[in-house]
Amino acid sequence: MTETPSLRLVEITDDNFDAAVKVEVREDQNRFVAPVLYSLAQAYTNRGTAWPRLLMDGDEAVGFLMVKFDPEEEDPDFRAEIWRLNIGEKQQGRGYGRFAVEAAVEEARRRGFGRITVSWVPGEGSPEAFYLGMGFHKTGRVEDGEVIGELLLG
């Protein structure tokens, strides 16, 4: 994947924090993904493993991605895991989610992982079709009511 100058993932800093927390999904999607502010608090308490990034298109914040990278995690389903993907309500359907997932996959490969996982709450309007369309496969495991999908990076 090649980043274009206008579309990129950037670290969350004091300068872009406000833009990050303003990224909000559609109201009907709130039951499927935590708000960015909650995710940033979780990233703070998991500083050694969380990889939070703001998705920018030019000067506009269009999404948020957080991945967990923990090679020491006992459970292989949670060593390299897409924790959150929030694409702003007005920016959905433009390929931003695809770009973010591809960036997560690329970062997992760069770090030497052979697979990456993601989980989703099943139901109408869930991101299941999106992740399956990105090449993820259901593992058959359901954890805390969430379906776990995997993508092998071989």
C-alpha positions as CSV (number, residue, x, y, z in Angstrom):
1,M,0.0,0.0,0.0
2,T,1.4,3.4,-0.9
3,E,0.3,6.4,1.1
4,T,-0.7,9.4,-0.9
5,P,0.2,12.8,0.4
6,S,-3.4,13.6,1.1
7,L,-4.4,10.3,2.7
8,R,-2.4,9.1,5.7
9,L,-2.4,7.9,9.2
10,V,-0.8,10.1,11.8
11,E,-0.1,9.8,15.5
12,I,-2.5,11.4,17.9
13,T,-0.9,14.6,19.4
14,D,-2.1,17.6,21.4
15,D,-2.4,19.4,18.1
16,N,-4.9,17.0,16.5
17,F,-6.6,15.6,19.7
18,D,-9.7,17.7,19.3
19,A,-10.1,16.7,15.6
20,A,-9.7,13.0,16.6
21,V,-12.4,13.1,19.2
22,K,-14.8,14.8,16.8
23,V,-14.7,11.8,14.5
24,E,-18.1,10.2,15.0
25,V,-19.8,7.3,13.2
26,R,-23.4,7.3,12.3
27,E,-25.8,7.2,15.3
28,D,-27.0,3.7,14.4
29,Q,-23.4,2.4,14.4
30,N,-22.7,3.5,18.0
31,R,-23.6,0.1,19.3
32,F,-20.9,-1.5,17.2
33,V,-17.9,0.7,18.0
34,A,-16.7,2.7,21.0
35,P,-16.2,6.5,20.7
36,V,-12.8,7.8,19.9
37,L,-12.4,9.4,23.3
38,Y,-13.0,6.1,25.0
39,S,-10.5,4.4,22.7
40,L,-7.8,7.1,23.5
41,A,-8.3,6.5,27.2
42,Q,-7.9,2.8,26.5
43,A,-4.8,3.5,24.5
44,Y,-3.4,5.5,27.4
45,T,-3.9,2.6,29.8
46,N,-2.3,0.2,27.2
47,R,0.6,2.4,26.1
48,G,2.9,-0.5,25.4
49,T,0.5,-2.3,23.0
50,A,-2.0,0.2,21.6
51,W,-1.3,1.8,18.2
52,P,-3.9,4.7,17.8
53,R,-3.9,6.7,14.6
54,L,-5.9,9.5,13.1
55,L,-6.9,9.0,9.5
56,M,-6.3,12.3,7.6
57,D,-7.4,13.3,4.1
58,G,-5.4,16.4,3.5
59,D,-6.1,18.6,6.5
60,E,-9.4,16.8,7.3
61,A,-9.7,14.2,10.0
62,V,-11.9,11.5,8.5
63,G,-11.4,8.5,10.7
64,F,-9.7,6.8,13.6
65,L,-7.9,3.4,13.8
66,M,-6.5,1.6,16.8
67,V,-4.6,-1.6,16.6
68,K,-3.2,-3.7,19.4
69,F,0.3,-5.2,18.8
70,D,1.4,-7.5,21.7
71,P,3.6,-10.4,20.7
72,E,3.7,-11.6,24.3
73,E,-0.1,-12.0,24.6
74,E,-0.9,-15.6,25.6
75,D,-4.0,-15.7,23.4
76,P,-3.0,-15.7,19.7
77,D,-6.3,-14.1,18.8
78,F,-5.3,-10.9,20.5
79,R,-1.6,-10.5,19.6
80,A,-2.2,-8.3,16.5
81,E,-5.8,-7.1,16.6
82,I,-7.8,-4.2,15.0
83,W,-9.3,-2.8,18.2
84,R,-11.2,0.1,16.7
85,L,-12.1,1.5,13.3
86,N,-14.2,4.7,13.3
87,I,-14.9,6.4,10.0
88,G,-16.8,9.7,10.3
89,E,-20.4,9.7,9.4
90,K,-20.1,11.9,6.3
91,Q,-16.9,10.2,5.1
92,Q,-18.2,6.7,4.9
93,G,-18.3,4.9,1.6
94,R,-15.2,6.6,0.2
95,G,-12.6,3.9,0.8
96,Y,-11.2,5.3,4.0
97,G,-12.0,2.2,6.0
98,R,-10.2,0.0,3.4
99,F,-7.2,2.3,3.5
100,A,-7.1,2.1,7.3
101,V,-7.4,-1.7,7.4
102,E,-4.7,-2.0,4.7
103,A,-2.4,0.2,6.8
104,A,-3.1,-2.0,9.9
105,V,-2.2,-5.1,7.9
106,E,1.0,-3.4,6.6
107,E,2.0,-2.4,10.1
108,A,1.4,-6.0,11.4
109,R,3.6,-7.4,8.6
110,R,6.3,-4.8,9.3
111,R,6.3,-5.9,12.9
112,G,6.6,-9.6,11.9
113,F,3.1,-10.9,12.7
114,G,1.6,-13.7,10.5
115,R,-2.0,-12.8,11.1
116,I,-4.2,-10.0,12.3
117,T,-7.6,-10.3,13.9
118,V,-10.7,-8.1,14.3
119,S,-13.9,-8.6,16.2
120,W,-17.4,-7.3,15.6
121,V,-20.8,-7.4,17.2
122,P,-23.1,-9.3,14.9
123,G,-26.4,-7.9,13.7
124,E,-28.0,-5.7,11.1
125,G,-25.7,-2.8,10.3
126,S,-22.6,-4.5,11.8
127,P,-19.2,-4.2,10.0
128,E,-19.2,-7.9,9.3
129,A,-19.7,-7.6,5.5
130,F,-16.9,-5.0,5.3
131,Y,-14.4,-7.2,7.1
132,L,-15.3,-10.3,5.2
133,G,-15.0,-8.3,2.0
134,M,-11.5,-7.2,3.1
135,G,-10.5,-10.9,3.2
136,F,-11.1,-11.7,6.9
137,H,-12.5,-15.1,7.7
138,K,-14.5,-16.0,10.8
139,T,-12.5,-18.1,13.2
140,G,-15.6,-19.7,14.8
141,R,-14.8,-18.1,18.1
142,V,-17.2,-15.6,19.8
143,E,-15.7,-13.6,22.7
144,D,-18.0,-11.4,24.8
145,G,-20.6,-11.6,22.1
146,E,-18.2,-10.5,19.4
147,V,-17.3,-12.6,16.3
148,I,-13.6,-12.9,15.8
149,G,-12.3,-12.8,12.3
150,E,-8.7,-13.3,11.1
151,L,-6.6,-12.5,8.1
152,L,-3.5,-14.5,7.4
153,L,-0.6,-12.4,6.3
154,G,1.5,-15.1,4.6
